[in-house]
Amino acid sequence: MSAVLPREPALRDPAWPHRVFWLLAAAAVLWPMLVLTEFKPWLLFAPASLESTLRFLAGFVPPRADGEFLALVARETWRTVAIATAGLTLALVLALPLTLLSVRALSISGLAGRMALLPAVLRFAVRGLLVILRSVPELIWALVFVRVVGLGATAGVLAIALTYAGMLGKVYSEILESGEAHPTETLLRNGAGRIQAFFYGLLPQNAGELTSYTVYRWECAIRSSAVLGFVGAGGLGQQMDASLKMFNGGEVSTMLLVFVLLVAAADRLSAWLRRALA
């Protein structure tokens, strides 16, 4: 048998023309957008801008750390976490039934192939409702509820609940529909109800991903509750708004450090839950 000679490696990547083409196409699409938004990052390094930026940042050092202020920050931090948790819990209450109605794998009429007219219309209406809920930013909902229920945490809880219900419902349905549908179909064909098929068919195989996304949304709700405080929805954001208006940079930097710790704690909680459910 003759020896097989090794082939010489290609001197040029055969896919480079496609990569260059798509790179140029992306640049051609991105450039008009940058021009339209007047994106000029070099202005940040202009002498006048640089001087005012450094003067502003110098006010954040050192962070304020006296006992009275730290007690205030701890109280407002707890209120912020409470707003985020209550809002997310209410969002779950709204999102779970909407998810069950929008998942095709839980449709009994869909077992034969095409869904019946009424379930198909209901599924389309539920998905439309989820689009409406997540299309309106929580900041807009907060402005509305501040006028309805007044200043305070209630407006923040309701704003987070409505927007996050749309987000959770959409992502939950996509996660459940991307899983293996055979166990769910088997349960439905053997007389199980939609709730039973969900708990014994879809939920076990997708629990880790659902939990991870829920904790991530809780982390986002904490950040959102801080932003909502700037429109009077309570929490640490309202205190930060007051500190910014009084040019107390040290107080702002302390509260920003607290936000970093909150996000890190949420990240560790998500990792622990994923290991526990693995």
N, C-alpha and C positions, 0 to 999 in steps of 0.2 A: 504494500500500500504506500502510495506516495505521501510524503509529509505535507500537512496543511500549512501553508505559509500565512503568517498573520497579516491582516490587511492594514495598510497604513491609515493612521487616523486622519479624519477630514481636516483640512487646513482652514476651513471656514464653516461657521455655524450655518446649516442649511435653512434655519428659520429666521435668520437675521433680517431679510427683506420684510417679512410680515411684522416683526417687532418694530422696525423703523417706520413702517407705514402707519401702524396704530399709534405709535408715539407722536408722529407728525399730525395725525388726525385728532388726537386728544389735545395737542397744543393749539390746533386751529379752532377747536371748539372752546377751549378754555380762554384763549386770548381775548375774544370779544366780551366775555363775561367779566374778565378783570378790568377791561377798559370801561365797561358799563358801570361797574361798582366803584370806579375811580380808586382802585387799589394801588397805593403808592407807599410801599413800606419804607422807602428810602427817606421819607419825611421824618420818620422816627429818629433818625440819626443826624438831623439838622441841628446846628448848635443851639438855636432857641428852644426847640422841642426837647433836646437832650437835657438842657439846663433845668427846664421846668419839671421834667420827669424825675430827675434825680432829687430835686428839691421836694417833690411830692412823696417819693419813696422814703426819703430820710425821716419823714414824720411818722413812719411805721415802726421805727426803732427807737428805744426798746419797747417790747410789748408791755402793756399794763398788767401787773400781777399782784396788786394789793388784795387783801382778803375780802374787802367789801365788794370790789368789782368782780372778783372770781365767783363769789356767791351769787351775784346777779347773773353772770354768764352761765353758771351751773343751772340756775332756775330756768332761764330762757332756753338753754340747750335741751333740758328735759321737756319743756313745752314744745320745742321744735320736733323732737323725736315723737312726742305724743300726737302732734298734728299729722306727721307723716304716717305713723302706724295706724291711727284711726282712719285717715283717708284711704290708705291702701286696703284696710280691712273692709271698708264700705265698698271700695272698688271691686274686691273679690266677691262680695255678696251680689253685686250687679253683674260681674263678668262671668261667673260660673254658669248660671242658667243660660245666658246668651251663648256661651261656648257650646253647651250641650245641644242647643237648638241649631247651631251653625255647622257642626261637624257632620260630614256626610257619612262617615263610618258608623255613626249611631242611628242612621235612618233605616227603619224597618222596611219601608217601601222601596228603598234603594237596593235591597238584597236581590231583587229580581232584575236589576239593571238600571233602568231609568227611574228616577224618583217620581212619585205621584205629583199632581199639580199643586195641591194644597201644601204639602211639605216643602216643595221646591220654592213656592212663593214665600212661605214663612222663612225659609233659610235665606232667601235673597233679602227680605225685609230686615232680618236680624243683622246680616252683614252690612246693610246700609246704615242701620243704627250705630253699629260699631265705627263705621267710617265717620259719621257725624260727631260722635263723642270724642274721638281722638283728633279730629280736624281742628277743634277749637282749643287753643292753648289754655293751660291752667291759669295763666295770668289773666286772660280775658274772663274766664269763669270767676276768678277771684274779684275782679272789678265789679262784675255783676252782683255777686253775692254780698260784697261789702255794702252796696247800695240797698240790698234786700234785707239782710240780717244785721247790718252794722259792722263796725270794726271788731276784730278779734279772731280767735282761732276757728270759730264755726265756718267762716267764709273760706278759710284755707282748707279745712277738711273736705267741704263740699266740692271745692274746685279740683282738688287732687282726685277725689273719688270719681268724678265724671270723666275727666280726661284719661285717667289710668284704667278705668273700666273698659274704655275703647281699646287701649293698647293691650291690656291683658287678654281681652276676649279675642283679639286678632291673633296674637302670638300663640296663645293656648290652642286655638283651633288649628293653626299651622303645625304646631308640634304634635298634636294628637293625630292629625291626618297624615303626617310623615312617618308614623310608626307602623308596625306590622298590624294589618287589619284582620288577619285570619282568626285570631282568638276571639275578637269582638264579633265577627260574623258568625262564628260557631255558636257563641252564646245566644245571639239573637235568633238564629235558626232553630235553636232548641228551646225557645220559649222565654228567655230572659228578657227583662225590661231594659230600657235605655240606661237607667241608673245602675242596674246590676252589671250591664255590659261595660259601662264606663269604669266602675270600681274594680272589676275583676279582669277586664280585657285591656283597656287602654291605659289606665292609671299606673299599674305596676311597672310597665316597660318604659314609661315616660316620666316617672316621679322625679328622678334626679334632675332632668332638664327643666321640668316645670318649677321645681324648688329653686334651682339656681337662678332662673329668670325672675322669679318672684322676689328673691332677696335682692337681685340687681335693681328691680323696680322700687323696692323699699329704699335702697340707697339713693336712687334718683328722686324719690319722694322727699327725702331729707333735704336734698339740694333745692328742690322745688319749693318746699315750705320756707326755706330761707329767702328765696327770691320773692315769694308771695308776701313776706313780711314788709317789703318795700311799698306795697300798696295798702297796708293796714291790716293784713291777715294774721298778725301776731307772730310770736316766736322770736328766734334769734335774729332773723332778718330785719324785723322792725327796730330792734335795738341797734343793729349795725347801721341802719339808715339814719337813726338819730346821731350816732357817733360820727358818721361821715358828714352830716350837716354841720356838726360842731367842730370839724377838722381835728378830731381826736384819733390820729392814726395809730397810736399805741393800743387803743381799745379795739380798733378794727383788726389789727394784726393778731391780737389774742383770740378774737372770735374766728378768724380764718384758721388759726392753728387748731382750734376745737373742731372745725369742719373737717380738717385733714384727719384727725383722730377718729371722727365718726365714720368717715368713708373707709378708713383702714379697718375699723372694727366690723363694718358690714362685709368687707371683703373676706375677713377671717371667718365670720359666721357662715358665709356662703361656702367656703372651702370645707368647713367642718360638716355642714349639712350634706354636701355631696359625698363626702367619705362615709357618713353614717348611712346614707341611702344606697351606697354602692353594693 
